[in-house]
Amino acid sequence: MRRYWNRSHQKDCNFIVGKRKHKRAKKPITVLSKLNRLRRRLIHSISQIKIQLRRLTIRVNALQKQVENYGYADWNNVIAYLSSRLNTRITIETPAGSIFGSLVSIGDNYIQISEPNGSIAIIPLSNILSIE
């Protein structure tokens, strides 16, 4: 803020009048510039999402390979054991509970058990905790 002596008051030399600067008028932001700014932000966000997607895809593929390789030979042993128990009474422990019945069929990744009440249970091999 500029200050100067007010010379109109010759008797009062001690009186100081402040003069304010006029603020420059801000240029209005055009719609086009707002859209361009928004476009740049969206492009940046999309590129960040693509990078995250690539990283997650790599991690998922690595986990799938681990799952496929984990215990593949063990499942062959389980299938061989179950093949010897085909059409016999068997009890399977799963995370949902015990299932008792006659082993009807064996698939690539599931078994089928006929329960005493006549219902048929299809159990994925990955859900088998124990076999009795």
matplotlib code that plots the C-alpha trace (Angstrom):
import matplotlib.pyplot as plt

x = [0.0, 1.4, 1.3, 1.9, 1.5, -1.8, -0.8, -4.4, -4.1, -1.3, -1.9, -2.0, 1.2, 1.0, -2.1, -1.2, -3.7, -3.3, -4.0, -4.7, -3.6, -6.2, -6.3, -5.9, -9.0, -8.4, -8.8, -11.8, -11.1, -12.6, -14.6, -12.0, -9.2, -11.2, -11.9, -8.2, -7.2, -9.8, -8.6, -5.0, -6.0, -8.1, -5.3, -3.0, -5.4, -6.0, -2.2, -1.9, -4.7, -3.1, 0.2, -1.6, -3.5, -0.3, 1.2, -1.8, -2.0, 1.6, 0.9, -2.3, -0.4, 2.3, -0.2, -2.0, 1.2, 1.9, -1.6, -1.3, 2.1, 1.1, 0.2, -0.5, 1.2, -0.8, -4.1, -3.0, -2.4, -5.8, -7.5, -5.7, -6.8, -10.4, -10.4, -9.7, -12.7, -15.2, -18.7, -17.9, -19.0, -16.8, -16.7, -15.3, -14.4, -14.9, -14.9, -18.7, -18.8, -18.7, -20.3, -21.1, -22.2, -21.2, -18.5, -20.3, -17.8, -14.5, -13.9, -10.8, -11.3, -14.4, -16.0, -19.6, -21.1, -24.6, -25.8, -28.0, -31.1, -30.8, -29.2, -26.1, -23.2, -20.6, -17.4, -14.5, -11.1, -9.8, -12.4, -11.5, -9.8, -9.7, -10.9, -12.0]
y = [0.0, 3.4, 6.2, 9.8, 13.1, 14.7, 18.1, 19.5, 19.9, 22.3, 22.8, 19.1, 17.8, 14.8, 13.4, 10.5, 9.2, 5.6, 4.9, 1.4, -0.2, -1.2, -5.0, -6.2, -8.0, -11.7, -13.1, -15.3, -19.0, -20.3, -23.5, -24.8, -24.4, -26.1, -29.0, -29.3, -29.3, -32.0, -34.0, -33.9, -35.1, -37.9, -39.0, -39.1, -41.1, -43.6, -44.1, -44.7, -47.3, -49.0, -49.3, -50.8, -53.2, -54.5, -55.0, -56.9, -59.0, -60.1, -60.9, -62.9, -64.9, -65.7, -66.8, -69.0, -70.7, -71.4, -72.8, -75.0, -76.3, -76.8, -80.3, -81.5, -84.8, -85.0, -84.8, -87.7, -89.7, -88.7, -89.6, -93.0, -93.7, -92.7, -94.9, -97.9, -96.9, -96.5, -97.7, -98.1, -96.2, -93.2, -90.2, -86.9, -84.0, -80.5, -77.0, -77.2, -80.4, -84.2, -86.0, -89.7, -91.9, -94.1, -92.8, -92.8, -91.1, -89.3, -86.4, -84.4, -82.0, -83.3, -86.3, -87.4, -89.0, -90.5, -89.9, -92.4, -90.1, -90.3, -86.9, -86.5, -84.3, -83.0, -82.0, -80.2, -81.9, -78.5, -78.7, -82.1, -81.9, -85.6, -89.0, -91.9]
z = [0.0, -0.9, 1.5, 0.8, 2.5, 1.8, 0.5, 0.6, 4.3, 4.7, 8.4, 9.2, 7.9, 10.2, 8.4, 6.1, 3.6, 2.2, -1.4, -2.4, -5.6, -7.9, -8.3, -11.8, -13.0, -13.3, -16.7, -16.7, -17.1, -20.3, -20.5, -23.0, -20.5, -17.8, -20.1, -21.1, -17.4, -16.7, -19.7, -18.6, -15.1, -16.5, -18.8, -15.8, -13.8, -16.5, -17.0, -13.2, -13.4, -16.3, -14.4, -11.4, -13.6, -15.2, -11.8, -10.5, -13.6, -13.1, -9.5, -10.3, -13.0, -10.5, -7.9, -10.5, -11.3, -7.7, -7.1, -10.2, -9.2, -5.5, -4.7, -8.3, -7.6, -4.3, -6.2, -8.4, -5.2, -3.8, -7.1, -7.2, -3.6, -4.3, -7.5, -5.3, -3.0, -5.9, -5.1, -1.4, 1.7, 2.4, 4.7, 3.5, 5.7, 4.1, 5.5, 5.4, 7.5, 7.0, 4.1, 4.4, 1.5, -1.4, -3.8, -7.2, -9.6, -9.8, -12.1, -12.9, -10.0, -8.2, -6.7, -6.5, -3.4, -3.1, 0.4, 2.3, 2.0, -1.8, -2.5, -4.5, -3.4, -5.7, -3.9, -5.4, -4.7, -3.3, -0.5, 0.7, 4.1, 5.0, 3.7, 5.9]

ax = plt.figure().add_subplot(projection="3d")
ax.plot(x, y, z, "-o")
ax.set_aspect("equal")
plt.show()
